Amino acid sequence: MAGAIADVNRLGFALLLVAGAPPARVPGLIEDWLIFGVRLGIPYGSGFCVMTKKRTAFTLVEAIIAAIIVGILAAITVPRLNLAVVSKHRAAAAAKKIVTDLRRTRSLAISNAATNTKGYSLNIFGPAPYGYEIKNLDGGATLESHTLDSDVRCSGGNKFEFGPLGSLSSQSDTQLTVSGGGRTCAITIVRATGTVKTVEN
């Protein structure tokens, strides 16, 4: 039976080729041929009417080509990123971090007032890369030190000392400007209370 099916298959396709059917008529002829095979009792999928195999995955070559295309697009796109925008966000993030640590330095001075009468300070250092450190004024120990991104600049004051009551000492600065990528953040500390304020431009 299998041999007969194979012979019928070969005969049908040979007839289509020899007949030289125009392309527009080929789908109809194939459909007629399939119906003819069903009438002969040949089950669908036996080889009589299976002409193509459905693919369920990509080939290795297709995957490699896709990876190359993605790499080319990335190489074109990445250099065009607006680095100034990234720098703006870095400046804003640095300013927020400094403000947070200024408030924490003040909080340390207040919470440890019973044992530390000199207080704590936050000192800015530079030039680039700029950074800052938090110090215990009673003994001079450095509690923390942080370095800012290279495209972030600090100007204005560089020493902010908080006493046991949370106020700034008379030797302390009250203004600090953090800038980068066209964005400027002005930080102000009220001397009498130690309150930290910030304004972004």
N, C-alpha and C positions, 0 to 999 in steps of 0.2 A: 504494500500500500504506500509506504514511504517513497519508494522508487517512482510509483505512478504520480504521486503529488509533485515530486521534483521535476518529472518530465512535463507535467502540465504547466508548472511555473515557468520553466524555460521556454516552452512553446508559446505561452501567452506574451511574454516580454519580447520574444523574437518577432512575433507577429506585429507588435506595436512598432518596433524598430524598422522592420522591412516595409511596413505600410507607409512610413514617413508621415505620420499624422502631424498636422500643425500643432504648435504649442498650445493654442487655445482649446484644442479638442482633447488633449492628453488627459486632463482630469476626468472628463466624462468617460473616456475609453477605459481608464483605470477603474472607475466606479462600476462600469458595466462588467469588467473582468472580475471584480470582486464578487458581484452578485452572481455571476456565472459559477464562481468557485463554491459559493454557499449552496447553490442548487445541486452541485455535484456531491454535496455532503462533506466537503473539506472544511474542517473547523477553522474559525478565524484565529490567526496567530500560529498556524501550523507551518508557516513559511510561505504560503500562497499569497497572503496579503500583508505580510510584515515587510515593509520597505525601508523604514527608518527606525532608529532606536532613540528614544527620548533620553536626553542627557540630564543628569541630576546634579552635576558638579562642574566646577571650572577645571580646565586642564592646567598643568604647571606653567605652560607658556603664557596662557591668559593671565594667570596670577602674577607672573613676573612683569608682563606688560603693564598691568594695572599699577603695580608698585612703582614702576619707572615713571608713569604719568603723574602719580601722586607726588613723587620726589621732585619732578620738574616744576609742578605747580607750587610746591612749598619753597623751592629755591627762588621762584619769581616773586612770591608774596612776602616772605619774611623780610627781605631788605627794604620793602616799601612801608613797613610798619612805622607809625609816627612815634619815634622815640621821645619826642618832646612831651607827648601825652603821658608816656610811662614815667618820665622824669617828674611831671607835675604830681602824679599820684605818690611817688616816692617822697617828695617834699612834704606833701600833706600828711603822709603816714609818719614821717620823722617828727613833724611838729606835734602831732597827737601823742606820740610816744614821749617826747620831752615834757609836754604838759602833764601827762599822767605821772611821770616820775618826779616832776616838781611838786605835785600835790602829795605824792607818797613821801618825798623828803620832808615836807612840812608835817605830815602826819607822824613820821618817825620822831621828829623833834618834840611834838606835843605828847605822844604816848610814852616817851622815855624821859620826860622832864624831871621826874623824881630822882633819877640816877645820872642824868646828863644835863648839866646846866649850860653847856656851850652850844648844843644843838647839832644840826646836820646841814650839809651843803651839797649843792649840785654845781659842778664846775664844767664849763664847756672848754674843749681843747681843739686845736687845729694848727695850721690850715689843713686843707683837704688831704686825706679824709678827715672830716670833722667828727667829733664824738663828745661824750660826756661821762663823768663819773660821779658817783654818790659817795660822800665821805662823812665819817663820824668825826666831828670837830673835837671831841674829847678823846684825844690819842692819835687822830689823823688816819685811822684805818679806812681803807677803801672798801666799801661794801659791794659796789657794782661798777662795771665799766662797759660802755657801749660805743661802737664805731658806726657812724652813719654811712650811707651810700656815697660813693665818690662824687656824684653829681649834685649832692645836697650841700648848700652853703649856710653857714651861721654867721651872723654879724650882730653888733650891738654889745650887750653885756656878756660876761663869761663867768661870773661868780654870783651865786644866789645862796645866801646863808640864812637858815631859819632857826630862830631861837626857841626856847622852851614854850613860849606862848604862841608860837606859830607865825610870828611876825618876822619881817626881814630885818637883818642887822643894818646898822647905819653904813657899813662898808659895802653892802651888797648892791648889785645892779638891779634895775627894775624892768629893763626892756631887752628883748631878744627877737631877732628876725631870722626865720628859716625860709630859704628860697631854693628854687630849682625848676627848670623847664618853664619859666614864665609865671610860676605861681609863687606868691609870697604869703607867709603866715607870720603875723605879728603877735608876739606873746608879751603880755604885760602882767607884772606882779605888783599888787598894792602893798606898799611897804608896811603900813600900819596893821594890816590884818593877814598878809601873806596870801590873799586870794589870787588865784591864777586865772587870767582871761586870755582868750585867743581870738584873733580876727583873720579870716582868709581873704586874700585879694586875688 
